[in-house]
Amino acid sequence: MAAVDADDRLSLPFTPRGPVSAAVLRHLAGGAPTNHTALADRAVAASTDVETDDDLQLALFALYASAYGSVAAFDPEREWDPSLLATRGVIERAFEAALRARVPQPELPATTMDAVARALFALTAADTGPSLSRYLAKKATLDQAHEFLVQRSIYTLREADPHSWAIPRLTGRPKAALVEIQSDEYGGGNPGRVHAELFARAVRSAGLSDTYGAYVDDVPAVTLASHNAMSMFGLNRRLLGAIVGHLAAFEMTSSVPNRLYAEGLRRLGFDDDVCGYFDEHVEADAVHEQIAARDLAGSLAEDRPDLLPDILFGAAVCLSVDGRVGEYLLDAWTRGESSLRPEEVR
């Protein structure tokens, strides 16, 4: 009888989407290391769009999941493996370069709290991306609402965690502002009010799984890229300005869409256990947007003027990448198709 290779017995949490993600997943799960850094180099060189590259985005998502500790199948001893970090660096550099090339750098305001806040409010007000929330409120079907929750699960079951990487890297006023926002995100000391738990309750009540990563195989690369962008900004100290700007735009564009999401879900018959997560964000994020724009991003720009370009860049990336996800979903739904990946490729 032929011997069975140990790697063949590995239980991978996600289905590989190409040679890079296959090698990275095997290594993270305890398999023998392969030259995934060279594979990543070749894949980056061959890719026409890193943001929508299934293989590269899944590999990057898995590497970040190891850092978050959110996937039990990944060996914690591999978190700081030098070869995995090298592979992460290859993909990150390509991903960041693609974002900087595609997303226009906003005009820089003066480095004062008020000027930065005004610039961020102007940037978010000018966003003309597709309105997924209005579609869900008025037109979405029950199946599309379930798909929406599946797509949202990739980030929201870890809600706030990517931005929390910035806490130890800030001092003074911006640190206090970020902690104030994150305290609300984590329930203000009440485990049942943690926003990720509220969302877990919502998906359970909608008949979906609340296990983190349960739907990774189902979502397209653009959905993974949305989460990966904030993880990249949060995990790299040199991108501190970008994660702060990302959070500012995220909070400033949350309150009204969440009200519309709740309206749409109630229209389709979902109960308060599902809609309560979205209700929570209508009021909370209306408060958070002021803190994030002025006290967090504005005070950081005053304290660290060198970070201003990245603060605006991070905000612009948030709007652009999330807009790309919304466009993907709406394009599929208006064609009468599912926004999830076809069964045959999962």
KAJO-V729726 format. One record per residue. N is the residue number from 0. SS is DSSP state (helix for helix, strand for strand, loop for the rest). PHI is phi in whole degrees, -180 to 180 (999 if undefined). OMEGA is omega as a letter, one per 30 degrees, with the letter a starting at -180 (* if undefined). Layout:
{{N,SS,PHI,OMEGA} {N,SS,PHI,OMEGA}}
This chain:
{{0,loop,999,a} {1,loop,-69,l} {2,loop,-68,l} {3,loop,-95,l} {4,loop,-64,a} {5,helix,-59,a} {6,helix,-64,l} {7,helix,-70,a} {8,helix,-95,a} {9,loop,-68,l} {10,loop,-101,a} {11,loop,-89,a} {12,loop,-72,a} {13,loop,-131,l} {14,loop,-82,l} {15,loop,-57,l} {16,loop,-117,a} {17,loop,163,a} {18,helix,-66,a} {19,helix,-70,a} {20,helix,-65,l} {21,helix,-62,a} {22,helix,-68,l} {23,helix,-66,a} {24,helix,-62,l} {25,helix,-62,a} {26,helix,-66,l} {27,helix,-63,a} {28,loop,-84,l} {29,loop,106,l} {30,loop,-77,l} {31,loop,-66,l} {32,loop,-67,l} {33,loop,-123,a} {34,loop,-84,a} {35,helix,-71,l} {36,helix,-67,l} {37,helix,-66,l} {38,helix,-61,l} {39,helix,-65,l} {40,helix,-57,a} {41,helix,-68,a} {42,helix,-66,l} {43,helix,-64,a} {44,helix,-63,a} {45,helix,-89,a} {46,loop,-73,l} {47,loop,-91,l} {48,loop,-159,a} {49,helix,-60,a} {50,helix,-63,a} {51,helix,-112,a} {52,loop,-85,a} {53,helix,-58,a} {54,helix,-64,a} {55,helix,-70,a} {56,helix,-69,l} {57,helix,-67,l} {58,helix,-60,a} {59,helix,-66,l} {60,helix,-59,a} {61,helix,-65,l} {62,helix,-64,l} {63,helix,-71,l} {64,helix,-60,l} {65,helix,-64,l} {66,helix,-66,l} {67,helix,-74,a} {68,loop,73,a} {69,loop,-98,a} {70,loop,-126,a} {71,loop,-63,a} {72,loop,-69,a} {73,loop,-87,a} {74,loop,-66,a} {75,helix,-62,l} {76,helix,-69,a} {77,helix,-91,a} {78,loop,-55,a} {79,loop,-107,l} {80,loop,-59,a} {81,helix,-58,a} {82,helix,-71,l} {83,helix,-68,l} {84,helix,-65,l} {85,helix,-65,l} {86,helix,-65,l} {87,helix,-58,l} {88,helix,-63,l} {89,helix,-61,a} {90,helix,-70,l} {91,helix,-60,a} {92,helix,-62,l} {93,helix,-69,a} {94,helix,-66,l} {95,helix,-62,l} {96,helix,-62,l} {97,helix,-65,l} {98,helix,-65,a} {99,helix,-67,l} {100,helix,-77,a} {101,helix,-90,a} {102,loop,-94,a} {103,loop,-63,l} {104,loop,-76,l} {105,loop,-64,l} {106,loop,-63,a} {107,loop,-88,l} {108,loop,-85,l} {109,loop,-66,a} {110,loop,-87,l} {111,loop,-124,a} {112,helix,-56,a} {113,helix,-67,a} {114,helix,-66,l} {115,helix,-66,l} {116,helix,-60,l} {117,helix,-62,a} {118,helix,-64,l} {119,helix,-68,l} {120,helix,-66,l} {121,helix,-66,a} {122,helix,-64,a} {123,helix,-71,l} {124,helix,-67,a} {125,loop,-84,a} {126,loop,-65,a} {127,loop,-114,l} {128,loop,-65,a} {129,loop,-64,a} {130,loop,-94,l} {131,helix,-63,a} {132,helix,-66,l} {133,helix,-66,l} {134,helix,-64,a} {135,helix,-64,a} {136,helix,-64,a} {137,helix,-112,a} {138,loop,-124,a} {139,loop,-60,l} {140,loop,-88,l} {141,helix,-61,l} {142,helix,-64,l} {143,helix,-68,l} {144,helix,-64,l} {145,helix,-64,l} {146,helix,-62,l} {147,helix,-58,l} {148,helix,-66,l} {149,helix,-61,l} {150,helix,-61,a} {151,helix,-68,a} {152,helix,-64,a} {153,helix,-62,l} {154,helix,-95,a} {155,helix,-73,l} {156,loop,-72,l} {157,loop,-123,a} {158,loop,-52,l} {159,loop,82,a} {160,helix,-60,a} {161,helix,-60,a} {162,helix,-77,a} {163,helix,-70,l} {164,loop,-59,a} {165,loop,-77,a} {166,helix,-55,a} {167,helix,-70,a} {168,helix,-97,l} {169,loop,-106,l} {170,loop,-137,l} {171,helix,58,a} {172,helix,-60,a} {173,helix,-65,l} {174,helix,-65,l} {175,helix,-61,a} {176,helix,-66,l} {177,helix,-65,l} {178,helix,-63,l} {179,helix,-62,l} {180,helix,-65,a} {181,helix,-68,l} {182,helix,-59,l} {183,helix,-65,a} {184,helix,-60,a} {185,loop,-98,l} {186,helix,86,l} {187,helix,57,l} {188,helix,95,l} {189,loop,-104,a} {190,helix,-57,a} {191,helix,-72,l} {192,helix,-103,l} {193,loop,-57,a} {194,helix,-62,l} {195,helix,-63,l} {196,helix,-72,l} {197,helix,-60,l} {198,helix,-71,l} {199,helix,-59,l} {200,helix,-64,a} {201,helix,-63,a} {202,helix,-70,l} {203,helix,-61,a} {204,helix,-67,l} {205,loop,-86,l} {206,loop,84,a} {207,loop,-110,l} {208,loop,-80,l} {209,loop,-102,l} {210,loop,-73,a} {211,loop,-63,l} {212,loop,85,a} {213,loop,-60,a} {214,loop,-113,l} {215,helix,-59,a} {216,helix,-65,a} {217,helix,-88,a} {218,loop,-100,a} {219,loop,-77,a} {220,helix,-61,a} {221,helix,-64,l} {222,helix,-69,l} {223,helix,-63,a} {224,helix,-64,l} {225,helix,-61,l} {226,helix,-70,a} {227,helix,-64,a} {228,helix,-62,a} {229,helix,-70,l} {230,helix,-65,l} {231,helix,-61,l} {232,helix,-64,a} {233,helix,-72,a} {234,helix,-85,a} {235,loop,-107,a} {236,helix,-59,a} {237,helix,-69,a} {238,helix,-105,a} {239,helix,-56,l} {240,helix,-60,a} {241,helix,-68,a} {242,helix,-71,l} {243,helix,-66,l} {244,helix,-64,l} {245,helix,-61,a} {246,helix,-63,l} {247,helix,-58,a} {248,helix,-66,a} {249,helix,-60,a} {250,helix,-72,a} {251,helix,-76,a} {252,loop,-119,a} {253,loop,-107,a} {254,helix,-62,a} {255,helix,-65,l} {256,helix,-57,a} {257,helix,-67,l} {258,helix,-63,l} {259,helix,-70,l} {260,helix,-60,l} {261,helix,-62,l} {262,helix,-61,a} {263,helix,-66,a} {264,helix,-66,l} {265,helix,-67,l} {266,helix,-57,a} {267,loop,-89,l} {268,loop,98,l} {269,loop,-74,a} {270,loop,-92,a} {271,helix,-67,l} {272,helix,-64,l} {273,helix,-83,a} {274,helix,-77,a} {275,helix,-59,l} {276,helix,-59,a} {277,helix,-73,l} {278,helix,-57,a} {279,helix,-57,a} {280,helix,-83,a} {281,helix,-64,a} {282,helix,-82,a} {283,helix,-60,a} {284,helix,-78,l} {285,helix,-66,l} {286,helix,-79,a} {287,helix,-61,a} {288,helix,-63,l} {289,helix,-70,l} {290,helix,-64,a} {291,helix,-67,a} {292,helix,-72,a} {293,helix,-95,a} {294,helix,-74,l} {295,helix,-91,a} {296,helix,-67,a} {297,helix,-65,a} {298,helix,-70,l} {299,helix,-64,l} {300,helix,-65,l} {301,helix,-65,a} {302,helix,-76,a} {303,loop,-133,a} {304,helix,-56,l} {305,helix,-65,a} {306,helix,-91,a} {307,helix,-56,l} {308,helix,-57,a} {309,helix,-73,l} {310,helix,-60,l} {311,helix,-70,l} {312,helix,-63,a} {313,helix,-61,l} {314,helix,-63,a} {315,helix,-65,l} {316,helix,-63,l} {317,helix,-55,a} {318,helix,-65,a} {319,helix,-72,a} {320,helix,-69,l} {321,helix,-66,l} {322,helix,-64,l} {323,helix,-67,l} {324,helix,-64,l} {325,helix,-59,l} {326,helix,-64,l} {327,helix,-61,a} {328,helix,-64,a} {329,helix,-66,l} {330,helix,-61,l} {331,helix,-65,a} {332,helix,-68,l} {333,helix,-71,l} {334,loop,-86,a} {335,loop,78,a} {336,loop,-113,l} {337,loop,-78,l} {338,loop,-86,a} {339,loop,-87,a} {340,loop,-68,l} {341,loop,-60,a} {342,helix,-54,a} {343,helix,-69,a} {344,helix,-107,a} {345,loop,-85,*}}
